[in-house]
Amino acid sequence: MKNKILFPNDSVIITRNFEVSQDWKFPITGFFILSPKRKMCSISEFNDDETIEFIMLLREVRKGMKDVLGIEDVYFFQNEDTEYNFHV
C-alpha cells in the first residue's frame, strides 16, 4: 500500500483522555500515535479510568488497522523518554 496521509487535517480519534493522530513527521500508512491529553511520562501514571480507556482505544485502533488497512502484523513502541511525553 502506498504511503499517504489518511487524515490530513484532523486527529483520527479524540476521547476524554486521549488523542490518536497520524504521525505527520513520518506519514506512513498505519503509523498512528496514541497519546494522553494529560502530560505524563509513563503508563504507570494512568489512573483507573485512563487505563481502561487506553486499552479499549488501543484495541479499536488496532482493529481498524486490520479491518480498514489490511495490516496483519503490528509493532507497538512505547516512548517514555522523549520531549513529547508518553505516547504509543
C-alpha positions in Angstrom: 0.0 0.0 0.0 1.4 3.4 -1.0 2.3 5.6 2.0 -0.1 8.5 2.4 -1.7 10.8 5.0 -5.1 9.3 5.7 -6.3 12.2 8.0 -4.5 15.3 6.7 -6.2 17.9 8.9 -7.6 16.1 11.9 -6.9 13.7 14.6 -8.1 10.2 14.0 -9.9 9.8 17.3 -10.3 12.2 20.3 -11.6 10.9 23.5 -11.9 12.4 27.0 -8.4 11.4 27.9 -6.6 10.5 24.7 -5.9 11.5 21.1 -5.0 9.3 18.2 -3.3 11.0 15.3 -1.3 10.1 12.2 2.4 10.9 12.5 2.9 14.0 10.4 6.7 13.8 10.6 6.6 10.3 9.1 3.3 9.9 7.2 3.3 6.1 6.8 0.0 4.4 6.3 -0.9 2.7 9.6 1.6 4.6 11.7 -0.5 6.2 14.4 0.3 8.0 17.7 -1.9 7.4 20.7 -1.1 10.0 23.4 -2.8 11.1 26.6 -4.1 14.6 26.8 -2.6 14.9 30.3 1.1 15.3 30.5 2.8 12.3 31.9 6.0 10.2 31.4 4.8 6.6 31.9 1.8 4.3 31.5 2.3 3.7 35.3 0.9 7.2 35.9 -2.6 6.3 34.4 -5.5 6.4 36.8 -8.0 3.5 36.5 -10.3 5.3 34.1 -7.4 6.2 31.8 -6.1 2.6 31.9 -9.5 1.2 30.8 -9.9 3.9 28.1 -6.4 3.4 26.9 -6.6 -0.4 26.3 -10.1 0.0 24.7 -8.8 2.7 22.4 -5.7 0.8 21.5 -7.8 -2.3 20.6 -10.1 -0.1 18.5 -7.2 1.4 16.6 -5.6 -2.0 16.0 -8.9 -3.5 14.8 -9.2 -0.6 12.3 -5.7 -1.1 11.1 -6.6 -4.7 10.2 -10.2 -4.2 9.0 -9.6 -1.0 7.1 -6.0 -1.1 6.0 -5.5 -4.9 5.9 -2.5 -4.7 8.2 -1.8 -8.1 9.7 1.3 -7.6 11.9 2.0 -4.5 14.0 4.8 -3.3 16.2 4.0 -1.1 19.2 6.5 1.3 20.5 6.0 3.0 23.9 8.0 6.2 24.4 8.6 7.5 27.9 11.9 9.4 27.4 11.0 12.0 24.8 10.2 15.7 24.8 6.7 14.7 23.6 5.8 12.9 26.9 4.3 9.4 27.0 2.9 8.0 23.7 2.5 4.7 21.9 
